[in-house]
Amino acid sequence: MIRYSCDMCGRSLVPEEDDRYVVKIEVYSACDSMDADCEDEEFINDFEEDDDEDESDEEMDNLDPDEIESIEYKTFRYDLCCKCHSRYLQDPLSIKSIRRGRFSEN
């Protein structure tokens, strides 16, 4: 049996009893302009769609470390309970909690 827990609060989620929400996040370099950094946009698109890892590894070996960092692609997946799902939808980037701060009033 697969066991799930909320990645925000740690609460155990029972599949038959609890609602479980999945959050998927993709992070990659945006190439909005025709700058020198983005002149190889076709390669970036090929890199994202390429299922054959051997070919992409060979292409990556030919790039500078700075170029590799600029086209880096990462995905994240989180399971959330009902309460954390509601909190996440209200502030997905935690901007409100960052602004609030945790300073005592003197």
Biopython code that builds the backbone (N, CA, C, O; Angstrom):
import numpy as np
from Bio.PDB.StructureBuilder import StructureBuilder

atoms = [
    (1, "MET", "N", (0.834, -1.182, 0.000)),
    (1, "MET", "CA", (0.000, 0.000, 0.000)),
    (1, "MET", "C", (0.881, 1.248, 0.000)),
    (1, "MET", "O", (1.840, 1.334, 0.767)),
    (2, "ILE", "N", (0.562, 2.196, -0.843)),
    (2, "ILE", "CA", (1.306, 3.441, -0.920)),
    (2, "ILE", "C", (0.826, 4.363, 0.196)),
    (2, "ILE", "O", (-0.376, 4.530, 0.404)),
    (3, "ARG", "N", (1.766, 4.949, 0.901)),
    (3, "ARG", "CA", (1.437, 5.883, 1.980)),
    (3, "ARG", "C", (1.814, 7.292, 1.550)),
    (3, "ARG", "O", (2.899, 7.528, 1.020)),
    (4, "TYR", "N", (0.905, 8.212, 1.787)),
    (4, "TYR", "CA", (1.137, 9.611, 1.447)),
    (4, "TYR", "C", (1.134, 10.441, 2.713)),
    (4, "TYR", "O", (0.474, 10.110, 3.697)),
    (5, "SER", "N", (1.888, 11.531, 2.664)),
    (5, "SER", "CA", (1.837, 12.520, 3.745)),
    (5, "SER", "C", (1.921, 13.903, 3.113)),
    (5, "SER", "O", (2.495, 14.076, 2.038)),
    (6, "CYS", "N", (1.344, 14.874, 3.793)),
    (6, "CYS", "CA", (1.363, 16.242, 3.298)),
    (6, "CYS", "C", (2.793, 16.773, 3.384)),
    (6, "CYS", "O", (3.434, 16.674, 4.430)),
    (7, "ASP", "N", (3.283, 17.330, 2.294)),
    (7, "ASP", "CA", (4.648, 17.847, 2.265)),
    (7, "ASP", "C", (4.792, 19.190, 2.971)),
    (7, "ASP", "O", (5.913, 19.653, 3.180)),
    (8, "MET", "N", (3.674, 19.832, 3.347)),
    (8, "MET", "CA", (3.761, 21.093, 4.093)),
    (8, "MET", "C", (3.682, 20.863, 5.602)),
    (8, "MET", "O", (4.524, 21.357, 6.352)),
    (9, "CYS", "N", (2.669, 20.113, 6.048)),
    (9, "CYS", "CA", (2.466, 19.955, 7.487)),
    (9, "CYS", "C", (2.894, 18.592, 8.005)),
    (9, "CYS", "O", (3.029, 18.414, 9.215)),
    (10, "GLY", "N", (3.112, 17.627, 7.120)),
    (10, "GLY", "CA", (3.564, 16.307, 7.534)),
    (10, "GLY", "C", (2.447, 15.350, 7.916)),
    (10, "GLY", "O", (2.714, 14.202, 8.268)),
    (11, "ARG", "N", (1.212, 15.798, 7.852)),
    (11, "ARG", "CA", (0.063, 14.965, 8.220)),
    (11, "ARG", "C", (-0.036, 13.757, 7.305)),
    (11, "ARG", "O", (0.129, 13.878, 6.091)),
    (12, "SER", "N", (-0.306, 12.586, 7.883)),
    (12, "SER", "CA", (-0.483, 11.364, 7.110)),
    (12, "SER", "C", (-1.818, 11.428, 6.373)),
    (12, "SER", "O", (-2.832, 11.823, 6.949)),
    (13, "LEU", "N", (-1.816, 11.040, 5.099)),
    (13, "LEU", "CA", (-3.025, 11.087, 4.271)),
    (13, "LEU", "C", (-3.464, 9.670, 3.925)),
    (13, "LEU", "O", (-2.702, 8.905, 3.334)),
    (14, "VAL", "N", (-4.684, 9.326, 4.290)),
    (14, "VAL", "CA", (-5.259, 8.019, 3.978)),
    (14, "VAL", "C", (-6.010, 8.153, 2.654)),
    (14, "VAL", "O", (-6.945, 8.949, 2.565)),
    (15, "PRO", "N", (-5.626, 7.393, 1.619)),
    (15, "PRO", "CA", (-6.223, 7.571, 0.291)),
    (15, "PRO", "C", (-7.746, 7.454, 0.259)),
    (15, "PRO", "O", (-8.387, 8.196, -0.486)),
    (16, "GLU", "N", (-8.347, 6.557, 1.032)),
    (16, "GLU", "CA", (-9.797, 6.370, 0.998)),
    (16, "GLU", "C", (-10.538, 7.443, 1.787)),
    (16, "GLU", "O", (-11.727, 7.659, 1.552)),
    (17, "GLU", "N", (-9.865, 8.122, 2.720)),
    (17, "GLU", "CA", (-10.544, 9.055, 3.618)),
    (17, "GLU", "C", (-10.218, 10.524, 3.356)),
    (17, "GLU", "O", (-11.092, 11.382, 3.479)),
    (18, "ASP", "N", (-8.985, 10.817, 3.000)),
    (18, "ASP", "CA", (-8.538, 12.206, 2.879)),
    (18, "ASP", "C", (-8.422, 12.642, 1.425)),
    (18, "ASP", "O", (-8.063, 11.854, 0.549)),
    (19, "ASP", "N", (-8.733, 13.912, 1.188)),
    (19, "ASP", "CA", (-8.462, 14.494, -0.120)),
    (19, "ASP", "C", (-6.973, 14.785, -0.200)),
    (19, "ASP", "O", (-6.384, 15.301, 0.749)),
    (20, "ARG", "N", (-6.370, 14.457, -1.328)),
    (20, "ARG", "CA", (-4.946, 14.719, -1.536)),
    (20, "ARG", "C", (-4.815, 15.542, -2.801)),
    (20, "ARG", "O", (-5.422, 15.223, -3.824)),
    (21, "TYR", "N", (-4.022, 16.604, -2.731)),
    (21, "TYR", "CA", (-3.795, 17.488, -3.871)),
    (21, "TYR", "C", (-2.324, 17.405, -4.269)),
    (21, "TYR", "O", (-1.444, 17.310, -3.414)),
    (22, "VAL", "N", (-2.072, 17.441, -5.562)),
    (22, "VAL", "CA", (-0.717, 17.370, -6.087)),
    (22, "VAL", "C", (-0.351, 18.719, -6.690)),
    (22, "VAL", "O", (-1.099, 19.278, -7.493)),
    (23, "VAL", "N", (0.812, 19.235, -6.292)),
    (23, "VAL", "CA", (1.344, 20.474, -6.853)),
    (23, "VAL", "C", (2.593, 20.104, -7.647)),
    (23, "VAL", "O", (3.515, 19.490, -7.109)),
    (24, "LYS", "N", (2.624, 20.478, -8.926)),
    (24, "LYS", "CA", (3.791, 20.250, -9.773)),
    (24, "LYS", "C", (4.343, 21.604, -10.183)),
    (24, "LYS", "O", (3.602, 22.480, -10.626)),
    (25, "ILE", "N", (5.639, 21.766, -10.033)),
    (25, "ILE", "CA", (6.297, 23.034, -10.365)),
    (25, "ILE", "C", (7.417, 22.750, -11.357)),
    (25, "ILE", "O", (8.214, 21.832, -11.162)),
    (26, "GLU", "N", (7.470, 23.544, -12.422)),
    (26, "GLU", "CA", (8.559, 23.461, -13.390)),
    (26, "GLU", "C", (9.368, 24.750, -13.309)),
    (26, "GLU", "O", (8.806, 25.845, -13.262)),
    (27, "VAL", "N", (10.677, 24.612, -13.293)),
    (27, "VAL", "CA", (11.556, 25.777, -13.254)),
    (27, "VAL", "C", (12.558, 25.653, -14.398)),
    (27, "VAL", "O", (13.283, 24.665, -14.505)),
    (28, "TYR", "N", (12.582, 26.682, -15.256)),
    (28, "TYR", "CA", (13.525, 26.686, -16.362)),
    (28, "TYR", "C", (13.794, 28.119, -16.785)),
    (28, "TYR", "O", (13.062, 29.037, -16.417)),
    (29, "SER", "N", (14.826, 28.293, -17.540)),
    (29, "SER", "CA", (15.239, 29.615, -17.992)),
    (29, "SER", "C", (14.249, 30.149, -19.022)),
    (29, "SER", "O", (13.880, 29.450, -19.966)),
    (30, "ALA", "N", (13.825, 31.391, -18.828)),
    (30, "ALA", "CA", (12.948, 32.044, -19.799)),
    (30, "ALA", "C", (13.817, 32.716, -20.854)),
    (30, "ALA", "O", (14.833, 33.336, -20.538)),
    (31, "CYS", "N", (13.408, 32.586, -22.095)),
    (31, "CYS", "CA", (14.182, 33.154, -23.201)),
    (31, "CYS", "C", (13.261, 34.106, -23.958)),
    (31, "CYS", "O", (12.777, 33.786, -25.043)),
    (32, "ASP", "N", (13.023, 35.288, -23.370)),
    (32, "ASP", "CA", (12.047, 36.222, -23.916)),
    (32, "ASP", "C", (12.606, 37.155, -24.981)),
    (32, "ASP", "O", (11.856, 37.651, -25.822)),
    (33, "SER", "N", (13.900, 37.399, -24.958)),
    (33, "SER", "CA", (14.457, 38.352, -25.907)),
    (33, "SER", "C", (15.473, 37.660, -26.810)),
    (33, "SER", "O", (15.787, 36.484, -26.624)),
    (34, "MET", "N", (15.966, 38.382, -27.761)),
    (34, "MET", "CA", (16.954, 37.838, -28.679)),
    (34, "MET", "C", (18.371, 38.198, -28.231)),
    (34, "MET", "O", (19.234, 38.472, -29.064)),
    (35, "ASP", "N", (18.609, 38.200, -26.931)),
    (35, "ASP", "CA", (19.944, 38.483, -26.393)),
    (35, "ASP", "C", (20.922, 37.387, -26.798)),
    (35, "ASP", "O", (20.527, 36.333, -27.296)),
    (36, "ALA", "N", (22.181, 37.652, -26.580)),
    (36, "ALA", "CA", (23.216, 36.663, -26.893)),
    (36, "ALA", "C", (23.030, 35.405, -26.054)),
    (36, "ALA", "O", (23.356, 34.305, -26.502)),
    (37, "ASP", "N", (22.503, 35.562, -24.832)),
    (37, "ASP", "CA", (22.297, 34.410, -23.963)),
    (37, "ASP", "C", (21.251, 33.469, -24.528)),
    (37, "ASP", "O", (21.261, 32.279, -24.214)),
    (38, "CYS", "N", (20.350, 33.976, -25.353)),
    (38, "CYS", "CA", (19.218, 33.183, -25.833)),
    (38, "CYS", "C", (19.283, 32.901, -27.320)),
    (38, "CYS", "O", (18.275, 32.500, -27.903)),
    (39, "GLU", "N", (20.409, 33.092, -27.948)),
    (39, "GLU", "CA", (20.437, 32.941, -29.391)),
    (39, "GLU", "C", (20.286, 31.490, -29.831)),
    (39, "GLU", "O", (19.993, 31.237, -31.000)),
    (40, "ASP", "N", (20.477, 30.536, -28.933)),
    (40, "ASP", "CA", (20.328, 29.138, -29.295)),
    (40, "ASP", "C", (19.021, 28.596, -28.729)),
    (40, "ASP", "O", (19.004, 27.548, -28.083)),
    (41, "GLU", "N", (17.923, 29.315, -28.976)),
    (41, "GLU", "CA", (16.613, 28.942, -28.460)),
    (41, "GLU", "C", (16.157, 27.589, -28.999)),
    (41, "GLU", "O", (15.485, 26.836, -28.295)),
    (42, "GLU", "N", (16.515, 27.279, -30.232)),
    (42, "GLU", "CA", (16.136, 25.997, -30.820)),
    (42, "GLU", "C", (16.735, 24.848, -30.023)),
    (42, "GLU", "O", (16.072, 23.834, -29.806)),
    (43, "PHE", "N", (17.987, 24.994, -29.584)),
    (43, "PHE", "CA", (18.621, 23.959, -28.768)),
    (43, "PHE", "C", (17.884, 23.783, -27.447)),
    (43, "PHE", "O", (17.703, 22.657, -26.983)),
    (44, "ILE", "N", (17.461, 24.877, -26.843)),
    (44, "ILE", "CA", (16.756, 24.801, -25.568)),
    (44, "ILE", "C", (15.450, 24.044, -25.746)),
    (44, "ILE", "O", (15.118, 23.191, -24.923)),
    (45, "ASN", "N", (14.707, 24.337, -26.803)),
    (45, "ASN", "CA", (13.463, 23.617, -27.053)),
    (45, "ASN", "C", (13.724, 22.135, -27.295)),
    (45, "ASN", "O", (12.979, 21.284, -26.811)),
    (46, "ASP", "N", (14.780, 21.825, -28.044)),
    (46, "ASP", "CA", (15.140, 20.424, -28.272)),
    (46, "ASP", "C", (15.512, 19.753, -26.961)),
    (46, "ASP", "O", (15.162, 18.595, -26.733)),
    (47, "PHE", "N", (16.214, 20.465, -26.106)),
    (47, "PHE", "CA", (16.649, 19.927, -24.823)),
    (47, "PHE", "C", (15.445, 19.547, -23.958)),
    (47, "PHE", "O", (15.449, 18.494, -23.320)),
    (48, "GLU", "N", (14.417, 20.398, -23.934)),
    (48, "GLU", "CA", (13.234, 20.139, -23.116)),
    (48, "GLU", "C", (12.436, 18.954, -23.643)),
    (48, "GLU", "O", (11.860, 18.208, -22.852)),
    (49, "GLU", "N", (12.388, 18.763, -24.952)),
    (49, "GLU", "CA", (11.573, 17.721, -25.542)),
    (49, "GLU", "C", (12.326, 16.419, -25.760)),
    (49, "GLU", "O", (11.712, 15.411, -26.112)),
    (50, "ASP", "N", (13.636, 16.412, -25.560)),
    (50, "ASP", "CA", (14.464, 15.262, -25.884)),
    (50, "ASP", "C", (14.305, 14.178, -24.825)),
    (50, "ASP", "O", (14.595, 14.400, -23.649)),
    (51, "ASP", "N", (13.839, 12.998, -25.250)),
    (51, "ASP", "CA", (13.692, 11.886, -24.328)),
    (51, "ASP", "C", (14.947, 11.025, -24.269)),
    (51, "ASP", "O", (15.111, 10.244, -23.332)),
    (52, "ASP", "N", (15.820, 11.150, -25.234)),
    (52, "ASP", "CA", (17.027, 10.335, -25.280)),
    (52, "ASP", "C", (18.126, 11.040, -24.494)),
    (52, "ASP", "O", (18.690, 12.032, -24.958)),
    (53, "GLU", "N", (18.428, 10.527, -23.309)),
    (53, "GLU", "CA", (19.373, 11.198, -22.415)),
    (53, "GLU", "C", (20.802, 11.188, -22.955)),
    (53, "GLU", "O", (21.565, 12.119, -22.695)),
    (54, "ASP", "N", (21.174, 10.142, -23.708)),
    (54, "ASP", "CA", (22.539, 10.057, -24.219)),
    (54, "ASP", "C", (22.871, 11.212, -25.145)),
    (54, "ASP", "O", (23.948, 11.799, -25.047)),
    (55, "GLU", "N", (21.955, 11.541, -26.042)),
    (55, "GLU", "CA", (22.194, 12.645, -26.967)),
    (55, "GLU", "C", (22.287, 13.968, -26.228)),
    (55, "GLU", "O", (23.162, 14.781, -26.525)),
    (56, "SER", "N", (21.396, 14.198, -25.268)),
    (56, "SER", "CA", (21.426, 15.461, -24.547)),
    (56, "SER", "C", (22.671, 15.556, -23.674)),
    (56, "SER", "O", (23.201, 16.648, -23.471)),
    (57, "ASP", "N", (23.148, 14.415, -23.152)),
    (57, "ASP", "CA", (24.379, 14.431, -22.361)),
    (57, "ASP", "C", (25.573, 14.833, -23.220)),
    (57, "ASP", "O", (26.439, 15.583, -22.770)),
    (58, "GLU", "N", (25.622, 14.335, -24.461)),
    (58, "GLU", "CA", (26.711, 14.703, -25.367)),
    (58, "GLU", "C", (26.658, 16.193, -25.681)),
    (58, "GLU", "O", (27.692, 16.861, -25.715)),
    (59, "GLU", "N", (25.453, 16.716, -25.911)),
    (59, "GLU", "CA", (25.312, 18.138, -26.190)),
    (59, "GLU", "C", (25.699, 18.971, -24.975)),
    (59, "GLU", "O", (26.304, 20.034, -25.112)),
    (60, "MET", "N", (25.349, 18.489, -23.791)),
    (60, "MET", "CA", (25.673, 19.216, -22.564)),
    (60, "MET", "C", (27.178, 19.246, -22.324)),
    (60, "MET", "O", (27.696, 20.224, -21.785)),
    (61, "ASP", "N", (27.891, 18.183, -22.718)),
    (61, "ASP", "CA", (29.348, 18.151, -22.538)),
    (61, "ASP", "C", (30.050, 19.226, -23.349)),
    (61, "ASP", "O", (31.136, 19.668, -22.975)),
    (62, "ASN", "N", (29.448, 19.657, -24.456)),
    (62, "ASN", "CA", (30.052, 20.660, -25.326)),
    (62, "ASN", "C", (29.769, 22.092, -24.885)),
    (62, "ASN", "O", (30.310, 23.027, -25.476)),
    (63, "LEU", "N", (28.942, 22.290, -23.867)),
    (63, "LEU", "CA", (28.571, 23.631, -23.413)),
    (63, "LEU", "C", (29.442, 24.109, -22.265)),
    (63, "LEU", "O", (30.010, 23.312, -21.518)),
    (64, "ASP", "N", (29.535, 25.435, -22.141)),
    (64, "ASP", "CA", (30.197, 26.031, -20.989)),
    (64, "ASP", "C", (29.337, 25.791, -19.752)),
    (64, "ASP", "O", (28.123, 25.634, -19.879)),
    (65, "PRO", "N", (29.933, 25.757, -18.563)),
    (65, "PRO", "CA", (29.140, 25.601, -17.335)),
    (65, "PRO", "C", (28.087, 26.695, -17.167)),
    (65, "PRO", "O", (27.005, 26.434, -16.641)),
    (66, "ASP", "N", (28.397, 27.925, -17.611)),
    (66, "ASP", "CA", (27.421, 29.011, -17.506)),
    (66, "ASP", "C", (26.207, 28.745, -18.394)),
    (66, "ASP", "O", (25.080, 29.054, -18.008)),
    (67, "GLU", "N", (26.430, 28.173, -19.586)),
    (67, "GLU", "CA", (25.329, 27.860, -20.483)),
    (67, "GLU", "C", (24.463, 26.747, -19.913)),
    (67, "GLU", "O", (23.239, 26.788, -20.030)),
    (68, "ILE", "N", (25.087, 25.764, -19.303)),
    (68, "ILE", "CA", (24.332, 24.665, -18.704)),
    (68, "ILE", "C", (23.428, 25.196, -17.611)),
    (68, "ILE", "O", (22.264, 24.805, -17.522)),
    (69, "GLU", "N", (23.947, 26.079, -16.781)),
    (69, "GLU", "CA", (23.161, 26.641, -15.689)),
    (69, "GLU", "C", (21.972, 27.442, -16.219)),
    (69, "GLU", "O", (20.899, 27.434, -15.615)),
    (70, "SER", "N", (22.161, 28.136, -17.353)),
    (70, "SER", "CA", (21.084, 28.975, -17.877)),
    (70, "SER", "C", (19.950, 28.167, -18.485)),
    (70, "SER", "O", (18.831, 28.674, -18.567)),
    (71, "ILE", "N", (20.190, 26.926, -18.917)),
    (71, "ILE", "CA", (19.125, 26.124, -19.500)),
    (71, "ILE", "C", (18.674, 25.003, -18.572)),
    (71, "ILE", "O", (17.934, 24.111, -18.985)),
    (72, "GLU", "N", (19.108, 25.046, -17.348)),
    (72, "GLU", "CA", (18.765, 23.995, -16.398)),
    (72, "GLU", "C", (17.249, 23.899, -16.224)),
    (72, "GLU", "O", (16.554, 24.912, -16.142)),
    (73, "TYR", "N", (16.759, 22.684, -16.172)),
    (73, "TYR", "CA", (15.330, 22.419, -16.077)),
    (73, "TYR", "C", (15.088, 21.533, -14.862)),
    (73, "TYR", "O", (15.693, 20.468, -14.733)),
    (74, "LYS", "N", (14.211, 21.968, -13.981)),
    (74, "LYS", "CA", (13.915, 21.175, -12.782)),
    (74, "LYS", "C", (12.417, 21.103, -12.583)),
    (74, "LYS", "O", (11.684, 22.038, -12.907)),
    (75, "THR", "N", (11.975, 19.989, -12.050)),
    (75, "THR", "CA", (10.580, 19.831, -11.689)),
    (75, "THR", "C", (10.489, 19.428, -10.224)),
    (75, "THR", "O", (11.378, 18.762, -9.693)),
    (76, "PHE", "N", (9.417, 19.835, -9.588)),
    (76, "PHE", "CA", (9.148, 19.493, -8.204)),
    (76, "PHE", "C", (7.719, 18.991, -8.116)),
    (76, "PHE", "O", (6.850, 19.463, -8.850)),
    (77, "ARG", "N", (7.463, 18.041, -7.228)),
    (77, "ARG", "CA", (6.126, 17.494, -7.032)),
    (77, "ARG", "C", (5.870, 17.382, -5.533)),
    (77, "ARG", "O", (6.684, 16.837, -4.788)),
    (78, "TYR", "N", (4.720, 17.910, -5.106)),
    (78, "TYR", "CA", (4.369, 17.906, -3.695)),
    (78, "TYR", "C", (2.945, 17.394, -3.513)),
    (78, "TYR", "O", (2.067, 17.674, -4.328)),
    (79, "ASP", "N", (2.725, 16.644, -2.443)),
    (79, "ASP", "CA", (1.392, 16.212, -2.037)),
    (79, "ASP", "C", (0.941, 17.109, -0.898)),
    (79, "ASP", "O", (1.702, 17.364, 0.036)),
    (80, "LEU", "N", (-0.311, 17.593, -0.974)),
    (80, "LEU", "CA", (-0.837, 18.486, 0.056)),
    (80, "LEU", "C", (-2.165, 17.976, 0.583)),
    (80, "LEU", "O", (-2.952, 17.387, -0.158)),
    (81, "CYS", "N", (-2.413, 18.207, 1.878)),
    (81, "CYS", "CA", (-3.715, 17.922, 2.460)),
    (81, "CYS", "C", (-4.662, 19.068, 2.097)),
    (81, "CYS", "O", (-4.250, 20.051, 1.481)),
    (82, "CYS", "N", (-5.913, 18.937, 2.475)),
    (82, "CYS", "CA", (-6.935, 19.927, 2.113)),
    (82, "CYS", "C", (-6.609, 21.317, 2.688)),
    (82, "CYS", "O", (-6.717, 22.317, 1.978)),
    (83, "LYS", "N", (-6.217, 21.383, 3.955)),
    (83, "LYS", "CA", (-5.912, 22.678, 4.584)),
    (83, "LYS", "C", (-4.699, 23.345, 3.936)),
    (83, "LYS", "O", (-4.729, 24.538, 3.634)),
    (84, "CYS", "N", (-3.645, 22.580, 3.726)),
    (84, "CYS", "CA", (-2.437, 23.156, 3.117)),
    (84, "CYS", "C", (-2.676, 23.536, 1.661)),
    (84, "CYS", "O", (-2.089, 24.501, 1.172)),
    (85, "HIS", "N", (-3.518, 22.800, 0.971)),
    (85, "HIS", "CA", (-3.889, 23.134, -0.403)),
    (85, "HIS", "C", (-4.544, 24.516, -0.448)),
    (85, "HIS", "O", (-4.218, 25.338, -1.305)),
    (86, "SER", "N", (-5.472, 24.765, 0.484)),
    (86, "SER", "CA", (-6.149, 26.070, 0.540)),
    (86, "SER", "C", (-5.153, 27.186, 0.846)),
    (86, "SER", "O", (-5.208, 28.253, 0.235)),
    (87, "ARG", "N", (-4.251, 26.944, 1.784)),
    (87, "ARG", "CA", (-3.228, 27.951, 2.115)),
    (87, "ARG", "C", (-2.296, 28.197, 0.936)),
    (87, "ARG", "O", (-1.928, 29.338, 0.659)),
    (88, "TYR", "N", (-1.918, 27.138, 0.248)),
    (88, "TYR", "CA", (-1.025, 27.269, -0.904)),
    (88, "TYR", "C", (-1.672, 28.103, -2.008)),
    (88, "TYR", "O", (-1.014, 28.957, -2.602)),
    (89, "LEU", "N", (-2.950, 27.864, -2.286)),
    (89, "LEU", "CA", (-3.637, 28.617, -3.343)),
    (89, "LEU", "C", (-3.765, 30.099, -3.006)),
    (89, "LEU", "O", (-3.810, 30.930, -3.913)),
    (90, "GLN", "N", (-3.823, 30.444, -1.733)),
    (90, "GLN", "CA", (-3.922, 31.842, -1.327)),
    (90, "GLN", "C", (-2.594, 32.575, -1.466)),
    (90, "GLN", "O", (-2.578, 33.785, -1.693)),
    (91, "ASP", "N", (-1.479, 31.857, -1.331)),
    (91, "ASP", "CA", (-0.157, 32.487, -1.390)),
    (91, "ASP", "C", (0.883, 31.489, -1.914)),
    (91, "ASP", "O", (1.723, 31.025, -1.143)),
    (92, "PRO", "N", (0.844, 31.149, -3.214)),
    (92, "PRO", "CA", (1.712, 30.093, -3.741)),
    (92, "PRO", "C", (3.209, 30.379, -3.642)),
    (92, "PRO", "O", (4.003, 29.442, -3.547)),
    (93, "LEU", "N", (3.607, 31.631, -3.661)),
    (93, "LEU", "CA", (5.034, 31.951, -3.573)),
    (93, "LEU", "C", (5.457, 32.398, -2.171)),
    (93, "LEU", "O", (6.590, 32.837, -1.977)),
    (94, "SER", "N", (4.566, 32.291, -1.212)),
    (94, "SER", "CA", (4.827, 32.669, 0.187)),
    (94, "SER", "C", (5.239, 34.125, 0.318)),
    (94, "SER", "O", (6.019, 34.472, 1.205)),
    (95, "ILE", "N", (4.729, 34.966, -0.542)),
    (95, "ILE", "CA", (5.076, 36.390, -0.516)),
    (95, "ILE", "C", (4.521, 37.066, 0.730)),
    (95, "ILE", "O", (5.202, 37.881, 1.354)),
    (96, "LYS", "N", (3.295, 36.733, 1.091)),
    (96, "LYS", "CA", (2.680, 37.351, 2.267)),
    (96, "LYS", "C", (3.433, 36.983, 3.540)),
    (96, "LYS", "O", (3.628, 37.832, 4.410)),
    (97, "SER", "N", (3.857, 35.732, 3.659)),
    (97, "SER", "CA", (4.556, 35.317, 4.873)),
    (97, "SER", "C", (5.962, 35.924, 4.941)),
    (97, "SER", "O", (6.481, 36.147, 6.034)),
    (98, "ILE", "N", (6.576, 36.190, 3.800)),
    (98, "ILE", "CA", (7.900, 36.827, 3.788)),
    (98, "ILE", "C", (7.777, 38.276, 4.224)),
    (98, "ILE", "O", (8.594, 38.753, 5.012)),
    (99, "ARG", "N", (6.780, 38.977, 3.728)),
    (99, "ARG", "CA", (6.576, 40.399, 4.086)),
    (99, "ARG", "C", (6.213, 40.569, 5.543)),
    (99, "ARG", "O", (6.605, 41.541, 6.190)),
    (100, "ARG", "N", (5.458, 39.611, 6.052)),
    (100, "ARG", "CA", (4.994, 39.703, 7.443)),
    (100, "ARG", "C", (6.168, 39.697, 8.407)),
    (100, "ARG", "O", (6.176, 40.445, 9.384)),
    (101, "GLY", "N", (7.149, 38.865, 8.140)),
    (101, "GLY", "CA", (8.329, 38.791, 8.999)),
    (101, "GLY", "C", (8.014, 38.221, 10.366)),
    (101, "GLY", "O", (6.853, 37.984, 10.699)),
    (102, "ARG", "N", (9.032, 38.007, 11.139)),
    (102, "ARG", "CA", (8.858, 37.439, 12.458)),
    (102, "ARG", "C", (9.618, 38.275, 13.479)),
    (102, "ARG", "O", (10.363, 37.744, 14.302)),
    (103, "PHE", "N", (9.423, 39.568, 13.417)),
    (103, "PHE", "CA", (10.117, 40.475, 14.320)),
    (103, "PHE", "C", (9.220, 40.836, 15.505)),
    (103, "PHE", "O", (8.013, 41.018, 15.353)),
    (104, "SER", "N", (9.825, 40.934, 16.673)),
    (104, "SER", "CA", (9.057, 41.373, 17.833)),
    (104, "SER", "C", (8.963, 42.885, 17.847)),
    (104, "SER", "O", (9.873, 43.580, 17.394)),
    (105, "GLU", "N", (7.841, 43.395, 18.377)),
    (105, "GLU", "CA", (7.675, 44.832, 18.460)),
    (105, "GLU", "C", (8.271, 45.320, 19.772)),
    (105, "GLU", "O", (7.876, 44.847, 20.837)),
    (106, "ASN", "N", (9.203, 46.248, 19.717)),
    (106, "ASN", "CA", (9.870, 46.744, 20.921)),
    (106, "ASN", "C", (9.188, 47.972, 21.441)),
    (106, "ASN", "O", (9.611, 48.531, 22.453)),
]
sb = StructureBuilder()
sb.init_structure("model")
sb.init_model(0)
sb.init_chain("A")
sb.init_seg("    ")
for serial, (resi, resn, name, xyz) in enumerate(atoms, 1):
    if name == "N":
        sb.init_residue(resn, " ", resi, " ")
    sb.init_atom(name, np.array(xyz, "f"), 0.0, 1.0, " ", f" {name:<3s}", serial, name[0])
structure = sb.get_structure()
